[in-house]
Amino acid sequence: VTPSDLTSEKIRRGRMNTDIEKLIGKKFDEAPEEYRKASPAFQVRRNSPPTILFYGGSDNLVPAEQGSLMNARLKELNIKHEYYLYPEQSHNWSLLNETLDKMIAFADRYL
């Protein structure tokens, strides 16, 4: 569970804003292009490696739209990936065993 678009106003107005500003070193209004460059959704290329994504539909820290956006970008570029959205899952991830099993199967398949 990670943000894929740091330019998103919803992400920047949330609890993560301070962390994002520390990462970038500037406020969004001072450097919007830096936020875009630090956003995984805008850095995906046709030769990007296989990717696995896990998102919770009830996550109030990283909204589910972040996963939907990344999933769409990976599909658009025809990158092998798996996308899992758990509608009831919050940011406090409680599906660790299931997630680990899926990650191991993914690694066996693509790495």
N, C-alpha and C positions, 0 to 999 in steps of 0.2 A: 504494500500500500504506500504509494508515493505520489506526490503531485506530478503531473506531466506538463502542465502549463502554468508557469509562474507569472505570466501576464494576466491571468484570470483575476478579475476584481474580487470574486468570491473568495479565492484563496488569500489574496492580499488583505482583505478586510477581516479575515479570520485570525485565529490564535497563532497561526504560523508566520504572520507578517514580520514580526521581529526577527525570527530565524532567517527568513528569506532576505531581509535587509542586511543581516550580518553576512550571509553567503555572498551577496552581490556587492556589498560595500557602499550602496547608495539607495536612496528612496526610488520608487518606481518612476516618479515624474522626472527625476534627474537622469535616468538611464533606462528607458523602456527597452531599448535594443539589447542591453545586457541581460535583462530578465528573459527576453526571448531566446537569447543564446544559451542561457542556463536551463531552458525548458526541454526536457527529453522529447516531447511531442514534435518539437521543431528541429531536432537534431537527428531524427530517424532518417536513414538513407536506405536505398535498395539493397545495400550490402550489409545492413545491420544484422547482428546475430539473432538466432531464435530467442524469443522472449516469452516469459510467463508472467501473467498479471493476476493479482488478487485484490478485489475491492469489496468494501462493505456498503450496502445501500443505506445504512443508518449511521454512517461515519460522519460525525460533525466536525472533524478536523480536515480530512481529505475527502471532499465530496465525490460521490460516485461518477459524476460527469467527467472527472479527471481520467478515470479508467475508460469510460466510453470514448473519450477523445483519443486516447492512446490506442485503444483497440481499433478504432476507425483508421488511424494513420497506418498502423501495421497492416491492416487489410488492404488499404489503398496501395501500399508499396509491395504487397504480396510477400510479406515477411512471415515465416513460420512462427506461429505464436499460439498460446492458449490464454484465454481470458475467462476469469471466474468472478462472477458478481454474486455475492451472498446478500440478498435483500435485507435481512434482519441483522446483519453483522455491523457492529460499531467499530471504532478505531481500536478499542480494547479487544484485540483478536483472540477469540476463544476456540478457533478451529485448528490449532497448531498441528495435531496429529494428521488430520486430513490434508492440510496444506503441505506438510513435509512429505507425505506419501505422493502427492501430485508433483512436487518439485523433483523428487527422486526419479519418478517415472519420466518426467520431462527431460531430465539430465541424461537418463539412459537412452532416450529416443534421439536427442539432438546433439549431445556432446560426445 
